[in-house]
C-alpha cells in the first residue's frame, strides 16, 4: 500500500499555495467571491455534486451549479476567509476539508446605526448598513458565519483552470444568523420557514 500525502494547515492561503489543489482553490475562492457565476461550470466537472447544509444534494452539474447560485442569492457580496484545512491525495486528485468564516452582506439593507462616542472610543457611522462583523482587512459586513466545507477535486488535462475541476462540495454551516437577519429585513416571512 502506498502512502498518500496529507497536509494539515491553520490560517489563510499562505503556506499552502505550493500544493496544486490549494493554489487552484485560492483562485477558485477569489473567483467565487467576485460572484461571476456565469462561468461557474468551467470550474466544476460535468458531474459536479453539491450538498447544502440542509443535507439536500444536487447530483448533476447544471442542477448543482444552479443550487450553488441560489444558496448565495440572498447576499449582494461575500468573502470566504479560510481558517483551517486538511487536504489529502486520492486516486483521481485530492479531497479537502476546510473551515472558513463566510462574511456576507445581505441584498436588503438593514436598520441604520448612529455614531456613538464613548470617551476615546468611536463607533463608526455607516448610514447605508448596520455593522455586524468585521473581517481581517477591516471591512465591515452584515454577517460572519462560521462554516465548514468538504471538497473533492479531480485532475483533468482539458480543464480550463490549471488542469483541475471541482467534483463535489458539501457545506456544513448553521444558517440561523442569516435567516434571523433576513426575517428582520423582510427578505423572508415566518410562514416561508414552516413551508
N, C-alpha and C positions, 0 to 999 in steps of 0.2 A: 504494500500500500504506500502510495506517495503522499507526503505531507504537502498541504497547500498553504500558501502564505495567508496570514491573518494580521490585520493592523487594528489596534485599539488607539483611539485619538481623542483627546479632550481639547476643545477650543474650536476656532474657526477653520478656514481652509489652509491657513499657514501650516506647514509641516506635513501635509498630505498631498500637496499638488504634484509630487513626483509619482504618485500612483495614477495609472492611466484612467481608471474609472472615477477617481475622486477629482482629477483635473477636469474630466468631462462633466462631472456633477456640479462643480463650481460654475462652469459655463452654462449648464442647463438651468441652475438656480437663478443666475443673473438674467437669462432669457425669460424664465418663467415669471420672475418678479417685475419684468417690464410689461407683462400682460399682453404679449404679442401672440395670442393664441391661434392665429391663422396658420402658423407654421408648426403647430404642436406635433402633428403627425410625422414631421421629419426627424423628430427626436425619439419617437415611440415605434416599437415594432408593430407590424400589421396585426399581430395577435395580442397586443397590449391589454393587460388586465388591470383594472382599478378597483380597489376596495375602500369604500368610505368608512369613516369612523363609526357609522351605524352598523357596519357589517355587510351592507348591501354591496354586491360585487357585479361589475360590468365586465363581460368576457370577450368582447370584440373590440378591435382598435377604434373604429368610428364611435361606437356607443361609449366606450371608455373615455375617449378624448372629450366627447360632449359632456359626460358626467363630471370630469375634472373641471371644465369651464363653468358648469352650473354650481359646483361646490364653492368656487371663488367668486361667483357673480355678486354676492352681497357687498363685496369690497371694491372700492374705487382705486385702492393702492394696497400693496402688501410687500412684506420683506421677510424672508426666511433667514434667521440668524442661527447658524449651526453652533451647537454646544458640545456634542459628544457623538462619536461614531465608531462602529466596528464594521470592517469590510473584510471579506474573505473571497478567495477564488472558488469557482465552481467549474464544472466540465465545459460550460459554454461561455463563461465570463466571470461575473462576480455578483455577490449579494452584499447589501449594506443595511445595517440597522442604525438609524441616527436619531438624535434628539435635537430639536431646534425650538426657538421661540418664533412663532408666527406673529409678526406685527402687522396690523391692518387698520385701514380707515374704511368705515362703512360708507355706502353710497349716500344714505340720508344723513344730513347734518344733525348734530346733537344740540343740546342747550348751550347757550353762550355762557362762558365763565367771565368773571370780572377780575380785574387786577387787585391783588391783595398784598399789602406790605406789612410784614411783621418784623419790627426792628430792622436789622440789616438784611433780612431775607426777603427777596422779592419773588413773587409768583408771577410768571409771565402771563400776559393777557393775549388770548387768541380769540378774537371775536368770531372767527369762522368755524371753530370747533372746540369741543371740550378736550382737555388734556387728560388722558387716561394712562399713557405709558410712554416711556422714552427709551429709544434704542441706544446702542453704544456710541453712535455718532452724535447723539443729542437731538435727533429728530423725534418729534412727538407724534404719537399715534393714538387712535381711538381704543385699540385693543392690543394686548400682548397675551397670546395663547400658547402655553407650553404644549408641545406636540412631539410625537414620535412617528417615525416613518420607516417602512421596510421597502427596499428597492431591489429589483433584480435587473441586471444589465447583461446584454449579450453582445459578443463580438460579431461584427458584420462588416466585411470589407467594403460592401457597397453603401454603407451608412454615410450620410452626408456630414455628420459631426464626429470626426476622429475615429471612425470605424466602430462606433458603439451605438447601441439602441437600448432604450429602457423597455424591459419586457413586462414589468409589473410594479405597481405601487400599492401599498397598504398604509392607511393613515390610522393612527391611534391617538385620539385627541378628544378632550371634553369641550364641546362647543357651547356649554352653558353661558359663559360670559358674553359670547357673541349673540346668542339667542336673546338673552335678557336685554342687551343694548338695542337689538333690532326691535324688540317689543316696545321699549321706551320711545324709540324714534318712529314708530308706526310702520316699520317695514314688514312686520308680522302681526297677525291678530291671534289672540289666545286660542280661538277655535281652530286655527290652522295647525296648531300643535297637537290637537286632540284627534285630528283627521282620520 
